[in-house]
Amino acid sequence: MQAPSRAVSSPPAAAENAPRKRRPPRRVEVSRVQILSPAMRRITLTGTELQGFEAGDPASYLKLIFPEPGQTEPVRPLPDGPRATSMRTYTPRAVRPEAGEVDVDFVLHGEGPASTWAAQAETGQVLFLMGPGPGYQVDLQAVEHLLIGDDSALPAFETILARLPATARVRVLVEVSDAAEERALCSPAQLSARWVVRAADKQHAGLALEQALRQAGAPAAQSRVYLACEAAAMRRIRELLTGELGLPRSQIIGRGYWKLGAVNHPDHDYGEDA
Ligand SMILES: Cc1cc2nc3c(=O)[nH]c(=O)nc-3n(C[C@H](O)[C@H](O)[C@H](O)COP(=O)(O)OP(=O)(O)OC[C@H]3O[C@@H](n4cnc5c(N)ncnc54)[C@H](O)[C@@H]3O)c2cc1C
């Protein structure tokens, strides 16, 4: 028997607290590994289970599950099972539905299930992929754009750059681990890019970005900013933008893409904490 319908709507808090429905994991195989720079690998993932996968917005994300130590391939996660400890967040850099392929660009930053795996990745190796999750709503009417971040945000920046109209101006400020990481960026928009190298000690992540931003001075008042880097650095740079440089907070999207000393930094921490 059908339950009688009730005209009672759930309070918003209940809706927010409802567990997010996870998309089923898709088994994917490595079909190509490209060296983009000494510390960046482009890994193409393919598989019949990728059917229907679409990237949607620029700077959207996917989750990848890597093999645990001793496994040759990860175990397929159960729909409502616990989260795999070796799951990490990445940007779908390019999605080619007709070929059933997704490109993911990995920073080789050192120890970590994702970085360690990417450094040894070979054709035929298996991962599980989940997502996609929402990305950045590019304001197509805005004339001035500013992308500020480190190497982990480069793939996201490139997806944003590709969407900007020719009428827009975009300034990119990227912090990398070494000058050899610099590479050409392109966009239909009028693009200027500045690359800065961070100090060898990770504790200084974001410092070179902050300094370069200060040197450059206040961005145009209407600039739309996408800011993504180490979480604490992101908070400092966002403060610099809204304080000294006078940009309204509403024009800035800030994302902590990783966090010093934290394993699998949760991407829902958008830097609101102290
Ligand atoms: C929405 C979103 C999109 C992202 N897209 C990409 C992407 O396309 N490409 C990409 O390379 N990364 C991307 N990242 C960042 C990536 O998820 C993290 O760097 C992740 O922590 C890497 O996992 P891991 O297993 O290598 O290291 P973890 O096990 O998570 O961390 C191990 C140690 O390494 C440090 N660490 C982690 N990441 C970095 C880093 N980038 N640089 C220096 N030290 C680090 C941590 O502080 C920790 O001490 C994205 C993050 C988010 C939230």
The ligand as a MOL file (V3000), in Angstrom:
LIG
                    3D

  0  0  0     0  0            999 V3000
M  V30 BEGIN CTAB
M  V30 COUNTS 53 58 0 0 0
M  V30 BEGIN ATOM
M  V30 1 C 39.0640 19.7850 -5.8260 0
M  V30 2 C 40.5200 19.2970 -5.8370 0
M  V30 3 C 41.1400 19.0360 -7.0600 0
M  V30 4 C 42.4780 18.6060 -7.0810 0
M  V30 5 N 43.0770 18.3590 -8.2910 0
M  V30 6 C 44.3760 17.9430 -8.3330 0
M  V30 7 C 45.0080 17.6370 -9.5730 0
M  V30 8 O 44.3880 17.6770 -10.6490 0
M  V30 9 N 46.3160 17.2700 -9.5560 0
M  V30 10 C 47.0400 17.1800 -8.3700 0
M  V30 11 O 48.2300 16.8290 -8.4090 0
M  V30 12 N 46.4510 17.4230 -7.1730 0
M  V30 13 C 45.1380 17.7870 -7.1300 0
M  V30 14 N 44.5300 18.0250 -5.9210 0
M  V30 15 C 45.3380 17.8850 -4.7070 0
M  V30 16 C 45.4200 16.4230 -4.2260 0
M  V30 17 O 44.1120 15.9450 -3.9190 0
M  V30 18 C 46.2860 16.3700 -2.9470 0
M  V30 19 O 47.5680 16.8380 -3.2300 0
M  V30 20 C 46.3340 14.9760 -2.3220 0
M  V30 21 O 46.5820 15.1410 -0.9510 0
M  V30 22 C 47.4050 14.0640 -2.9110 0
M  V30 23 O 47.3170 12.8170 -2.2700 0
M  V30 24 P 48.5970 11.9600 -1.8630 0
M  V30 25 O 48.1050 10.5940 -1.5880 0
M  V30 26 O 49.6580 12.1360 -2.9000 0
M  V30 27 O 49.1330 12.6430 -0.5370 0
M  V30 28 P 48.4330 12.6090 0.9890 0
M  V30 29 O 48.4920 11.1670 1.4590 0
M  V30 30 O 47.1100 13.2240 0.8980 0
M  V30 31 O 49.4590 13.4850 1.7680 0
M  V30 32 C 50.7580 13.0340 2.1490 0
M  V30 33 C 51.6580 14.2370 2.5010 0
M  V30 34 O 51.9220 14.9760 1.3090 0
M  V30 35 C 51.5870 16.3540 1.4660 0
M  V30 36 N 50.9860 16.8010 0.1850 0
M  V30 37 C 49.8040 16.4220 -0.3520 0
M  V30 38 N 49.6100 17.0170 -1.5500 0
M  V30 39 C 50.6870 17.8000 -1.7580 0
M  V30 40 C 51.0580 18.6760 -2.8190 0
M  V30 41 N 50.2770 18.8810 -3.9190 0
M  V30 42 N 52.2420 19.3080 -2.7320 0
M  V30 43 C 53.0560 19.1490 -1.6500 0
M  V30 44 N 52.7440 18.3290 -0.6240 0
M  V30 45 C 51.5810 17.6590 -0.6700 0
M  V30 46 C 50.5850 16.4100 2.6320 0
M  V30 47 O 50.6960 17.6320 3.3340 0
M  V30 48 C 51.0100 15.2210 3.4780 0
M  V30 49 O 52.0180 15.6080 4.3940 0
M  V30 50 C 43.2020 18.4420 -5.8620 0
M  V30 51 C 42.5490 18.6790 -4.6470 0
M  V30 52 C 41.2260 19.1080 -4.6270 0
M  V30 53 C 40.5540 19.3550 -3.3040 0
M  V30 END ATOM
M  V30 BEGIN BOND
M  V30 1 1 1 2
M  V30 2 1 2 3
M  V30 3 2 2 52
M  V30 4 2 3 4
M  V30 5 1 4 5
M  V30 6 1 4 50
M  V30 7 2 5 6
M  V30 8 1 6 7
M  V30 9 1 6 13
M  V30 10 2 7 8
M  V30 11 1 7 9
M  V30 12 1 9 10
M  V30 13 2 10 11
M  V30 14 1 10 12
M  V30 15 2 12 13
M  V30 16 1 13 14
M  V30 17 1 14 15
M  V30 18 1 14 50
M  V30 19 1 15 16
M  V30 20 1 16 17
M  V30 21 1 16 18
M  V30 22 1 18 19
M  V30 23 1 18 20
M  V30 24 1 20 21
M  V30 25 1 20 22
M  V30 26 1 22 23
M  V30 27 1 23 24
M  V30 28 2 24 25
M  V30 29 1 24 26
M  V30 30 1 24 27
M  V30 31 1 27 28
M  V30 32 2 28 29
M  V30 33 1 28 30
M  V30 34 1 28 31
M  V30 35 1 31 32
M  V30 36 1 32 33
M  V30 37 1 33 34
M  V30 38 1 33 48
M  V30 39 1 34 35
M  V30 40 1 35 36
M  V30 41 1 35 46
M  V30 42 1 36 37
M  V30 43 1 36 45
M  V30 44 2 37 38
M  V30 45 1 38 39
M  V30 46 1 39 40
M  V30 47 2 39 45
M  V30 48 1 40 41
M  V30 49 2 40 42
M  V30 50 1 42 43
M  V30 51 2 43 44
M  V30 52 1 44 45
M  V30 53 1 46 47
M  V30 54 1 46 48
M  V30 55 1 48 49
M  V30 56 2 50 51
M  V30 57 1 51 52
M  V30 58 1 52 53
M  V30 END BOND
M  V30 END CTAB
M  END
